[in-house]
Amino acid sequence: MQIHMRWTCTLLSCLLFNIYLQAQQPKKDSSVTQDDAIHLNEVTVYANKFAERFGRIAQTVKSIRDKNTLNMQANTGDILINTGTLFVQKSQQGGSSPVIRGFEASRVLLTVDGIRMNNAIYRSGHLQNIITVDNMILERMEVLYGPSSTLYGSDALGGVVSMYTRNPKLSSSTKTEFSGSSTIRYTSAIDEQRGNIILNIGGKQWASLTSVTYGSFGDMQQGKNRSNKYPLFGLKPFIVQRVGNTDIAVPNPNPNQQTPSGYEQIDVLQKFLYKASDKVEHILNVQFSNTGDVPRYDRLSEGTLAAPVFAEWYYGPQLRNLVSYHLNASQQSGFFQDFKLTTSFQDIEESRITRRFNNNNKDYRWERINVFGLNIDAKHYSGKHELHIGAESYTNFVRSTAERRNIVTGTLSRITTRYADGPTKMSSNALYAQHTYKFNDEWTLNDGIRLNLVKLDARFADTTLMRFPFNKAQQNNIALTGNIGLVYATKENFRLAMIISSGFRAPNVDDLSKVFDTRTGIVVVPNTDIKPEYTYNAELSVAKQTKAFSVGASFFYTIFRNALVLDKYQFNGQDSILYGGIRSAVFANQNKASAYVTGFSVNGSVSFAKGTSLDGVFTYTYGRYKDQNKKQIPLDHIPPVYGRIGIKTQQQVWNAELYTLFNGWKKLKDYNPNGEDNLQYATADGMPSWFTLNLRAGIFITKKLQSVLLLENLADRNYRYFASGISAPGRNVSISLKVDF
């Protein structure tokens, strides 16, 4: 889909018109920031799907509600980066892959408005799907740390990232009310030009919310200041151009400009709310997200000026359509006082287009996934007991196609599809129960159990190209998971929690049937003998908060069984095959017998003046598995130490924050040799440590007009996130203007 600049003109016109209308309004009477310091026991989270106080939940949960953090970033992944509480990997500018406690991609569950985003082709490497959720319409985000399969099912090995979009608002009077906002944002280092319009129409019982966001992102400028030991790290010395029927590599006039890395994206959300009564509401939720072509920068940077590896490598337009219906009922008279029902349909399209340098054959691989979902949750209250019963069902239909096109002659030919090319179906069904027993005002017991049934049926219709020794891959996996936790939370804001939980992940279509080159010279082939992965986790967390300070820490140890690890393999008795014209070593996903991940996170905050505080967070993770020779090998996806320290002030109509984000060294010895750590995009010693100095300031110019200024990476430091194939932005100026009406 071609995205036109008319969206930008429309958004800008609306914004300027609203600024004119609101220019003479008095200044806002309250603080710019959206979150005030509140007691631990008063924080409401939705980790258990129903609203619950944080002090009653044993699991560690991070709630993100500050609107500047949520709505004033380039994409949803950048929200998590800037909190300092989560590590995020990037292979290209149009990508963000969250890592929770050493688990990434298909081992971390993403949800939007209570609906699973993880589908049958979520891969175990690195993902970009989180950016298809528009951060400009987000109301809040929650990160659930640790295995969460009891309530959320397969894939929640490391945790869950839950995203919630805004709901329509009813009128506060008998008249229909119109309200909304317009936002524009410009960012220098990535040439971001982004705009958003939100319109809410509220009646007494009916309400409508419409949001449209358009974003254009140019080629990213990386930092110029490098370590003396790595003066060339991250430089892009060449650009591939097509002259006639020949590819040529020419010197990049600005090697700090990561060309090509720019893309476009449009997001639309439409919600309708019908409030049948004070206790029953119906919501129709429609979401549409469409990117333009997204260059895979890491693969396009491979090679030299004399011989680049690829002339073209990009994700074709990524399409995400969602239609869902939500029924929320509370304070009912039956056995279950609270009830939720969600039905959903998702239509997802992805594609990969590649062409090697000075090769006229261009390969196209397309995937189309239709997902039908149903979630039912009901809660019963009886004295000190709460019983939550739920059922969940998701069915994925996958279609994978491919072709090779000669860009000179137009000749079409067959190539291998990325996944099974025949009818492919994956279904997940589950029943679960979560129980809470509130002994008294201080002690709470959480316990739960879940029964999962996951079925997969992949058919290989054409095996002539790869000569598979099979024509179908079928699995029926049954898993039982559970959790038990104890929380001690006092009125003096001291909290101590202990939890033991388990998680599982059933092999999906990507694990079981894909064929692809993870990097030049390595090809991954199907292994139909793989089994589900399981995690068993023990965690202890503690927190204390007063008016002057807060401090918290969590410690965890996770046993990882049947861990799928990419390792050497034989295909039809051979350890290497020709793939894409390149002799490539054969690898496959295999269950390794034993692995573990452990670590801790600490955080603290000190208030030393009215509205002014110093806060910080620090996270350490360590993971290993045993190979066939019982040798300890680093697990992939394990980030280096990382965190954030900032000092901020919150005043009546303005706020400001000076903060640093940092990552420690990821030394060569800590890299997984065969996994997804992307050592080829690091230095000879691994990924260097780094820190950035950043400044954010926000002000209400009028009651309705807000401006946010970001000055990021003030030292113009050159750095990369671990396992990433693109360098982070250099010195960056970002300005956002938002007007409410």
VEXFIGU-340032 format. One line per 8 residues: number of its first residue (from 1); for each residue x, y, z of C-alpha. Coordinates in nm, 3 decimals, padded with zeros to 5 digits. Each point is the difference from the previous one (the first is absolute). Last residue first. Layout:
N
NUM) X Y Z  ...;
# end
This chain:
741
741) -01.004 02.033 02.195  00.342 -00.116 00.112  00.315 00.121 -00.172  00.324 -00.193 -00.019  00.333 00.123 -00.128  00.300 -00.230 -00.006  00.367 00.086 -00.042  00.288 -00.240 -00.042;
733) 00.366 00.091 -00.024  00.247 -00.286 -00.038  00.370 -00.050 00.039  00.064 -00.344 -00.146  -00.270 -00.260 -00.058  00.075 -00.362 00.089  00.214 -00.220 -00.224  -00.163 -00.271 -00.209;
725) 00.062 -00.374 00.012  -00.106 -00.056 00.357  00.110 -00.291 00.219  00.095 00.243 00.284  -00.127 00.354 -00.052  00.236 00.203 -00.209  00.213 00.306 00.072  00.147 00.318 -00.146;
717) -00.012 00.287 00.247  -00.134 00.336 -00.117  00.079 00.144 00.347  -00.359 00.127 00.036  -00.143 -00.346 -00.067  -00.355 00.134 00.012  -00.139 00.352 00.025  -00.377 -00.037 00.031;
709) -00.245 00.291 -00.001  -00.367 -00.042 00.089  -00.259 00.269 -00.076  -00.354 00.016 00.138  -00.296 00.209 -00.115  -00.338 -00.026 00.173  00.048 00.207 00.314  00.258 00.211 -00.178;
701) 00.373 -00.043 -00.057  -00.016 -00.314 00.215  00.363 -00.097 00.033  00.213 -00.310 -00.040  00.373 -00.053 00.028  00.217 -00.303 -00.071  00.378 -00.015 00.017  00.227 -00.291 -00.089;
693) 00.350 -00.126 00.076  00.085 -00.334 -00.157  00.192 -00.299 00.129  00.205 -00.270 -00.167  00.162 -00.340 00.043  00.161 -00.163 -00.300  -00.158 -00.295 -00.184  00.242 -00.289 -00.051;
685) 00.380 00.003 -00.020  00.029 -00.018 -00.380  -00.270 00.267 -00.019  -00.369 -00.075 -00.042  -00.219 -00.057 -00.307  00.146 -00.344 -00.077  -00.070 -00.101 00.360  -00.368 -00.010 -00.083;
677) -00.123 -00.139 00.335  -00.260 -00.222 -00.171  00.156 -00.340 00.058  00.309 -00.186 -00.116  00.292 00.129 00.211  -00.209 00.131 00.294  00.187 00.306 00.117  00.136 00.026 00.355;
669) 00.362 -00.070 -00.096  -00.010 00.287 -00.251  -00.078 00.252 00.272  -00.334 00.176 00.032  00.110 00.320 00.171  -00.245 00.202 00.209  -00.301 00.196 -00.121  -00.106 00.350 00.107;
661) -00.283 00.253 -00.018  00.062 00.339 00.161  -00.244 00.258 00.125  -00.071 00.371 00.033  -00.371 00.059 00.050  -00.228 00.301 -00.034  -00.354 00.097 00.092  -00.231 00.288 -00.072;
653) -00.336 00.145 00.097  -00.011 -00.046 00.377  00.339 -00.157 00.052  00.143 -00.350 -00.031  00.377 -00.030 00.030  00.211 -00.287 -00.120  00.334 -00.163 00.070  00.077 -00.314 -00.195;
645) 00.185 -00.330 00.010  -00.072 -00.287 -00.243  00.091 -00.363 -00.041  00.193 -00.273 -00.171  00.222 -00.298 00.078  00.066 -00.200 -00.314  -00.292 -00.167 -00.177  -00.053 -00.379 -00.015;
637) -00.167 -00.070 -00.336  00.227 -00.301 -00.066  00.085 -00.247 00.272  00.369 -00.022 00.083  00.145 -00.354 -00.021  00.093 -00.218 00.301  00.150 -00.326 -00.125  -00.192 -00.319 00.069;
629) 00.140 -00.151 -00.325  -00.341 00.009 -00.163  -00.031 00.369 00.088  -00.094 00.137 00.340  -00.185 00.331 00.022  00.088 00.337 00.154  -00.172 00.325 00.100  00.088 00.314 00.199;
621) -00.206 00.318 00.042  00.070 00.327 00.186  -00.239 00.296 00.021  00.049 00.351 00.148  -00.265 00.268 00.064  00.031 00.364 00.105  -00.179 00.293 00.158  00.079 00.352 00.117;
613) -00.291 00.222 00.099  -00.140 00.353 -00.025  -00.363 00.103 00.055  00.076 00.164 00.333  00.362 -00.068 00.079  00.211 -00.306 00.087  -00.218 -00.285 -00.125  00.201 -00.323 -00.029;
605) -00.078 -00.290 -00.234  00.123 -00.356 -00.020  00.023 -00.302 -00.222  00.168 -00.340 00.008  -00.023 -00.287 -00.249  00.134 -00.351 00.037  00.129 -00.293 -00.196  -00.034 -00.364 -00.095;
597) -00.053 -00.199 -00.317  00.038 -00.377 -00.026  00.051 -00.268 -00.261  -00.023 -00.376 -00.025  -00.078 -00.266 -00.258  00.031 00.190 -00.325  -00.298 -00.028 -00.232  00.109 00.058 -00.360;
589) -00.068 00.271 -00.255  00.192 -00.070 -00.319  00.330 00.085 -00.166  00.150 -00.100 -00.335  00.318 00.172 -00.120  -00.052 00.192 -00.324  00.144 -00.027 -00.351  -00.154 00.309 -00.163;
581) -00.220 -00.003 -00.312  -00.308 00.097 00.200  00.053 -00.309 00.212  00.250 -00.271 -00.097  00.034 -00.251 00.281  00.225 -00.071 00.298  00.007 -00.265 00.278  -00.140 -00.269 -00.228;
573) -00.186 -00.320 00.094  -00.332 00.116 -00.142  00.039 00.313 00.211  00.252 -00.025 00.280  00.006 00.242 00.291  00.216 00.258 00.173  -00.176 00.201 00.269  -00.280 00.248 00.059;
565) -00.124 -00.047 00.354  -00.349 -00.094 00.110  -00.001 -00.039 00.377  -00.142 -00.336 00.106  00.017 00.128 00.358  00.082 00.354 00.118  00.043 00.035 00.375  -00.059 00.361 00.105;
557) 00.156 00.170 00.301  -00.126 00.341 00.108  00.085 00.293 00.225  -00.208 00.316 00.027  00.088 00.332 00.159  -00.172 00.314 00.122  00.066 00.339 00.153  -00.217 00.306 00.055;
549) 00.084 00.335 00.154  -00.122 00.312 00.177  -00.374 -00.061 00.037  00.069 -00.364 00.081  00.023 -00.312 -00.213  00.144 -00.347 00.060  00.026 -00.285 -00.248  00.104 -00.366 00.004;
541) -00.002 -00.272 -00.262  00.084 -00.371 00.011  -00.033 -00.220 -00.304  00.002 -00.368 -00.090  -00.055 -00.107 -00.360  -00.058 -00.321 -00.188  00.016 00.037 -00.377  -00.117 -00.245 -00.265;
533) 00.062 -00.039 -00.374  -00.222 -00.218 -00.216  00.155 -00.277 -00.214  00.208 -00.015 -00.318  -00.009 -00.313 -00.217  -00.120 00.165 -00.323  00.333 00.176 -00.058  -00.037 00.245 -00.287;
525) 00.307 00.162 -00.164  00.208 00.306 00.095  00.266 00.112 -00.249  00.339 00.147 00.090  00.247 00.145 -00.254  -00.138 00.355 00.000  -00.205 00.054 00.312  -00.316 -00.153 00.144;
517) -00.060 -00.149 -00.344  -00.355 -00.131 -00.013  -00.217 -00.314 00.000  -00.291 -00.005 00.243  -00.213 -00.302 00.097  00.002 -00.077 00.370  00.122 00.305 00.183  -00.180 00.249 -00.226;
509) -00.319 -00.206 -00.002  -00.007 -00.005 00.380  00.174 -00.212 00.261  -00.198 00.015 00.327  00.125 00.241 00.261  -00.028 -00.065 00.371  00.014 00.186 00.327  00.025 -00.089 00.365;
501) -00.033 00.203 00.317  00.136 00.024 00.353  -00.063 00.334 00.170  00.121 00.195 00.301  -00.104 00.353 00.086  00.103 00.256 00.261  -00.159 00.346 00.002  00.046 00.290 00.242;
493) -00.231 00.293 -00.057  -00.077 00.086 00.366  -00.344 -00.153 -00.049  00.178 -00.332 -00.030  00.041 -00.243 -00.288  00.097 -00.367 00.042  -00.055 -00.196 -00.320  00.009 -00.376 -00.057;
485) 00.017 -00.173 -00.334  -00.103 -00.320 -00.173  00.008 -00.060 -00.372  -00.112 -00.258 -00.252  00.055 -00.175 -00.329  -00.135 -00.320 -00.153  00.091 -00.068 -00.360  -00.150 -00.206 -00.280;
477) 00.169 00.004 -00.340  -00.143 -00.149 -00.318  00.248 00.029 -00.286  -00.007 -00.050 -00.375  00.261 00.067 -00.267  -00.078 -00.110 -00.354  00.172 -00.106 -00.320  00.309 -00.171 00.140;
469) 00.360 -00.070 -00.112  00.004 00.353 -00.145  00.143 00.016 -00.350  00.065 00.378 00.015  -00.124 00.088 -00.349  -00.219 -00.305 -00.064  -00.186 00.017 00.331  -00.318 00.164 -00.129;
461) -00.315 -00.032 00.214  00.172 00.015 00.338  -00.283 -00.016 00.253  00.004 00.153 00.349  -00.241 -00.121 00.272  00.047 00.143 00.347  -00.203 -00.066 00.313  00.041 00.170 00.338;
453) -00.194 -00.117 00.307  00.059 00.190 00.323  -00.121 -00.067 00.355  00.059 00.287 00.241  00.045 00.029 00.377  -00.001 00.284 00.250  00.109 00.123 00.340  00.026 00.343 00.162;
445) 00.006 00.032 00.382  -00.033 00.339 00.167  00.120 00.126 00.341  -00.027 00.361 00.121  -00.366 00.102 00.033  -00.097 -00.353 00.096  00.021 -00.353 -00.138  -00.087 00.121 -00.350;
437) -00.029 -00.318 -00.204  00.034 00.037 -00.374  -00.072 -00.280 -00.244  00.077 -00.021 -00.371  -00.160 -00.263 -00.222  00.076 -00.106 -00.355  -00.146 -00.177 -00.302  00.191 00.001 -00.328;
429) -00.018 -00.034 -00.375  00.274 00.074 -00.255  -00.036 -00.066 -00.370  00.250 -00.013 -00.286  -00.091 -00.055 -00.363  00.201 -00.037 -00.318  -00.141 -00.096 -00.339  00.298 -00.058 -00.230;
421) 00.302 00.224 -00.055  00.173 -00.081 00.328  00.199 00.306 00.100  00.254 00.232 -00.163  -00.103 -00.116 -00.346  00.268 -00.158 -00.215  00.048 00.148 -00.344  -00.192 -00.033 -00.325;
413) 00.065 00.206 -00.313  -00.125 00.316 -00.166  00.170 00.167 -00.295  -00.030 00.378 -00.009  00.309 00.023 -00.224  00.196 00.262 00.194  -00.150 -00.022 00.350  00.004 -00.381 -00.008;
405) -00.277 -00.097 00.239  00.018 -00.278 00.254  -00.320 -00.114 00.171  -00.136 -00.076 00.343  -00.316 -00.090 00.190  -00.088 -00.075 00.363  -00.358 -00.021 00.126  -00.064 -00.033 00.372;
397) -00.330 -00.058 00.180  00.025 00.065 00.373  -00.263 -00.103 00.258  -00.017 00.154 00.347  -00.211 -00.123 00.293  -00.005 00.114 00.361  -00.201 -00.095 00.306  00.002 00.165 00.342;
389) -00.093 -00.041 00.364  00.103 00.258 00.262  -00.081 -00.085 00.362  00.030 00.263 00.273  -00.002 -00.102 00.367  -00.008 00.215 00.314  -00.378 00.009 00.005  -00.126 -00.149 -00.325;
381) 00.075 00.178 -00.327  -00.038 -00.178 -00.334  00.175 00.107 -00.320  -00.067 -00.090 -00.362  00.228 00.010 -00.302  -00.083 -00.110 -00.354  00.244 00.053 -00.288  -00.069 -00.094 -00.364;
373) 00.236 00.039 -00.294  00.006 -00.051 -00.377  00.335 00.060 -00.168  00.058 00.037 -00.374  00.362 -00.004 -00.111  00.139 00.094 -00.341  00.369 -00.055 -00.077  00.185 00.110 -00.312;
365) 00.347 -00.084 -00.133  00.139 00.188 -00.299  00.343 -00.068 -00.145  00.162 00.232 -00.256  00.225 -00.162 -00.257  00.212 00.254 -00.187  00.310 -00.069 00.206  00.260 00.270 00.018;
357) -00.038 00.023 00.380  -00.251 -00.248 00.139  -00.372 00.065 -00.021  -00.244 -00.032 00.289  -00.369 00.070 00.067  -00.157 -00.119 00.323  -00.374 00.016 00.060  -00.252 00.040 00.280;
349) -00.381 00.006 00.010  -00.215 -00.022 00.310  -00.379 -00.029 00.022  -00.124 -00.017 00.358  -00.346 -00.097 00.119  -00.115 00.042 00.358  -00.256 -00.103 00.258  00.032 00.132 00.353;
341) -00.220 -00.088 00.297  00.036 00.137 00.352  -00.200 -00.076 00.313  -00.004 00.130 00.355  -00.247 -00.120 00.268  00.024 -00.367 -00.089  -00.250 -00.200 00.205  -00.281 00.223 -00.124;
333) -00.102 00.352 00.107  00.244 00.197 -00.217  00.233 00.262 00.141  00.189 00.036 -00.329  -00.057 -00.077 -00.368  00.247 00.070 -00.279  -00.076 -00.123 -00.352  00.275 00.059 -00.256;
325) -00.030 -00.044 -00.379  00.304 -00.016 -00.220  00.121 00.092 -00.348  00.373 00.010 -00.066  00.192 00.065 -00.321  00.380 -00.008 -00.006  00.185 00.055 -00.330  00.374 00.001 -00.049;
317) 00.095 00.151 -00.335  00.299 -00.192 -00.136  00.287 -00.074 00.232  00.322 00.096 -00.169  00.316 -00.141 -00.148  00.134 00.142 -00.328  00.352 00.020 -00.147  00.126 -00.258 00.244;
309) 00.347 -00.136 00.082  00.198 00.313 -00.080  00.319 -00.065 -00.197  00.258 00.270 -00.067  -00.141 00.257 00.243  -00.017 -00.279 00.258  -00.245 -00.259 00.121  -00.297 00.001 00.237;
301) -00.177 00.334 00.055  -00.312 -00.107 -00.191  -00.048 -00.295 00.235  00.001 00.225 00.308  -00.215 00.264 -00.170  -00.300 -00.220 -00.075  -00.176 00.277 -00.191  -00.369 00.045 00.096;
293) -00.232 00.035 -00.302  -00.307 00.201 00.098  -00.170 -00.074 00.326  -00.367 -00.071 00.059  -00.194 -00.010 00.324  -00.377 -00.031 00.036  -00.197 -00.037 00.322  -00.374 -00.048 00.061;
285) -00.142 -00.040 00.353  -00.372 -00.037 00.068  -00.066 00.051 00.370  -00.304 -00.108 00.203  -00.065 00.111 00.356  -00.190 -00.140 00.298  -00.005 00.113 00.364  -00.105 00.365 -00.016;
277) -00.239 -00.098 -00.275  -00.004 -00.074 -00.374  00.316 00.206 -00.049  00.064 -00.030 -00.375  00.355 00.081 -00.105  00.128 00.021 -00.357  00.371 -00.012 -00.078  00.191 00.092 -00.315;
269) 00.377 -00.015 -00.027  00.211 00.089 -00.304  00.375 -00.033 -00.040  00.218 00.111 -00.293  00.366 -00.078 -00.045  00.293 00.116 -00.211  00.359 -00.121 -00.033  00.363 00.107 00.032;
261) 00.299 -00.233 00.045  00.192 00.016 -00.328  00.250 00.147 00.067  00.137 00.025 00.351  00.138 00.353 -00.007  00.331 -00.001 00.185  00.180 -00.091 -00.324  -00.113 00.334 -00.153;
253) 00.091 00.012 -00.368  -00.040 -00.381 -00.010  00.254 -00.122 -00.251  -00.156 -00.174 -00.302  -00.090 -00.365 -00.037  -00.118 -00.091 -00.347  -00.281 -00.224 -00.112  -00.035 -00.056 -00.373;
245) -00.298 -00.011 -00.235  00.004 00.372 -00.071  00.164 00.157 00.300  -00.149 -00.127 00.326  00.145 00.150 00.315  00.134 -00.163 00.317  00.128 00.239 00.266  00.337 -00.046 00.164;
237) 00.212 00.082 00.306  -00.269 -00.048 00.267  00.191 00.072 00.321  -00.110 -00.204 00.303  00.346 -00.046 00.150  00.269 00.175 -00.202  00.191 00.168 00.285  -00.023 -00.306 00.230;
229) 00.288 00.035 00.250  -00.023 00.379 -00.001  -00.361 -00.038 00.114  -00.245 00.178 -00.224  -00.156 00.346 -00.005  -00.199 00.036 -00.322  -00.337 -00.131 00.119  -00.230 -00.167 -00.250;
221) -00.227 00.183 -00.243  -00.308 -00.206 -00.092  -00.135 00.008 -00.353  -00.339 00.172 -00.004  -00.316 -00.081 00.195  -00.348 00.103 -00.117  -00.287 -00.046 00.242  -00.377 00.020 -00.033;
213) -00.240 -00.042 00.289  -00.381 -00.012 -00.009  -00.214 -00.041 00.312  -00.378 -00.024 00.026  -00.195 -00.046 00.324  -00.379 -00.038 00.004  -00.243 00.016 00.289  -00.351 -00.122 00.074;
205) -00.191 00.005 00.332  -00.033 00.371 00.083  00.187 00.119 -00.306  00.369 00.039 -00.064  00.181 00.071 -00.325  00.377 -00.036 00.037  00.238 00.110 -00.276  00.374 -00.076 -00.001;
197) 00.236 00.136 -00.265  00.365 -00.102 -00.025  00.307 00.126 -00.182  00.351 -00.116 -00.067  00.300 00.131 -00.186  00.307 -00.189 00.121  00.324 00.104 -00.166  00.174 -00.281 00.190;
189) 00.259 00.214 00.179  -00.215 00.316 -00.018  -00.330 -00.100 00.161  -00.324 00.181 -00.080  -00.334 -00.059 00.168  -00.353 00.119 -00.067  -00.297 -00.058 00.226  -00.371 00.079 -00.028;
181) -00.249 -00.065 00.280  -00.355 -00.098 00.069  -00.336 00.115 00.120  -00.362 00.014 -00.115  -00.285 -00.025 00.250  -00.358 -00.109 -00.066  -00.228 00.162 00.255  -00.148 -00.158 00.314;
173) 00.318 00.068 00.193  00.335 -00.170 00.071  -00.007 -00.150 -00.348  00.142 -00.349 -00.037  00.367 -00.064 -00.059  00.135 -00.238 -00.266  00.277 -00.239 00.108  00.371 00.065 -00.028;
165) 00.233 -00.282 -00.104  00.140 -00.260 00.238  00.331 -00.179 -00.053  00.109 -00.309 00.193  00.362 -00.114 -00.021  00.013 -00.348 00.151  00.269 -00.208 00.167  00.302 -00.218 -00.058;
157) -00.175 -00.323 -00.090  -00.330 00.163 -00.104  00.003 -00.176 -00.340  -00.291 -00.235 00.072  -00.273 00.090 00.244  -00.093 00.339 00.146  -00.158 -00.067 00.338  00.208 -00.293 00.121;
149) 00.268 00.066 -00.264  00.149 00.305 00.173  00.364 -00.099 00.043  00.200 00.297 00.131  -00.049 00.376 -00.015  -00.336 00.147 -00.102  00.045 00.329 -00.185  -00.303 00.228 -00.004;
141) -00.080 00.275 -00.247  -00.244 00.290 00.027  -00.242 00.219 -00.195  00.163 -00.052 -00.339  -00.129 00.205 -00.293  00.332 00.160 -00.097  00.181 -00.332 00.054  -00.157 -00.149 -00.313;
133) 00.026 -00.379 00.021  00.171 -00.117 -00.321  00.336 00.077 00.168  -00.038 -00.312 00.215  00.029 -00.222 -00.307  00.373 00.059 -00.061  00.136 -00.335 00.112  00.338 -00.158 00.076;
125) 00.094 -00.368 00.004  -00.257 -00.249 00.130  -00.249 00.070 -00.276  -00.365 00.097 00.026  -00.150 -00.204 -00.284  -00.298 -00.156 00.181  -00.118 00.326 00.156  00.106 00.209 00.296;
117) -00.233 00.302 00.010  -00.221 -00.148 00.271  -00.302 00.215 00.082  -00.052 00.176 00.335  -00.007 00.350 -00.148  00.330 -00.074 -00.174  00.206 -00.298 00.108  00.363 -00.096 -00.052;
109) 00.134 -00.325 00.147  00.373 -00.048 00.041  00.155 -00.332 -00.106  -00.098 00.062 -00.364  00.230 00.306 -00.007  00.227 00.011 00.305  00.089 -00.165 00.330  00.303 00.109 00.203;
101) -00.195 00.150 00.287  -00.244 00.178 -00.229  00.136 00.100 -00.343  -00.208 00.228 -00.222  00.059 -00.008 -00.379  -00.028 00.338 -00.174  -00.005 00.057 -00.374  -00.040 00.259 -00.273;
93) 00.347 00.142 00.058  00.156 -00.336 -00.077  00.132 -00.300 00.191  -00.102 00.144 00.338  00.014 -00.162 00.348  -00.190 00.135 00.304  00.100 -00.036 00.367  -00.259 00.082 00.264;
85) -00.005 00.213 00.315  00.187 00.302 -00.137  -00.334 00.178 -00.052  00.139 00.144 -00.323  00.052 -00.336 -00.166  -00.355 -00.115 00.078  -00.153 00.309 -00.161  00.238 -00.040 -00.295;
77) -00.169 -00.330 -00.085  -00.334 00.178 -00.040  00.130 00.232 -00.270  00.165 00.338 -00.053  -00.076 00.111 00.356  -00.230 00.276 00.135  -00.316 -00.201 00.072  00.097 -00.244 00.272;
69) 00.276 00.181 00.188  -00.175 00.335 -00.025  -00.328 -00.168 00.095  00.137 -00.144 00.323  -00.184 -00.328 00.052  00.261 -00.276 -00.003  -00.071 -00.280 00.251  00.283 -00.240 00.081;
61) -00.119 -00.327 00.155  00.189 -00.247 00.221  -00.226 -00.296 00.080  -00.134 -00.047 00.353  -00.311 00.213 -00.051  -00.196 00.149 00.294  00.216 00.309 00.052  -00.042 00.089 -00.367;
53) -00.370 00.053 00.052  -00.218 -00.187 -00.245  -00.193 00.076 -00.316  -00.100 -00.318 -00.182  00.234 -00.157 -00.258  00.223 -00.139 00.281  00.283 00.235 -00.105  -00.253 00.284 -00.014;
45) 00.167 00.245 00.237  -00.134 00.257 00.248  00.251 00.176 00.223  -00.161 00.083 00.336  00.192 -00.256 00.207  00.332 00.139 -00.117  -00.098 00.352 00.106  -00.014 00.272 -00.259;
37) 00.256 00.232 -00.159  -00.176 00.199 -00.269  -00.022 -00.115 -00.360  -00.117 00.215 -00.292  00.273 00.259 00.000  -00.085 00.353 -00.106  -00.104 00.095 00.351  -00.332 00.166 00.067;
29) -00.155 00.341 -00.053  00.051 00.018 -00.376  00.064 00.344 -00.136  -00.285 00.222 -00.110  -00.141 -00.037 -00.355  00.094 00.266 -00.255  00.169 -00.231 -00.250  -00.277 -00.261 00.003;
21) -00.175 00.074 -00.328  00.323 00.086 -00.184  00.170 -00.313 00.128  -00.302 -00.197 -00.121  00.033 00.132 -00.355  00.373 -00.063 -00.001  -00.055 -00.360 00.108  -00.270 -00.069 -00.253;
13) 00.216 00.136 -00.282  00.300 -00.204 00.113  -00.204 -00.321 00.010  -00.142 00.056 -00.347  00.339 00.089 -00.150  00.162 -00.305 00.157  -00.271 -00.232 -00.127  00.038 00.151 -00.348;
5) 00.356 -00.133 00.000  -00.115 -00.326 -00.157  00.042 -00.356 00.124  00.024 -00.254 -00.285  -00.134 -00.338 00.098;
# end
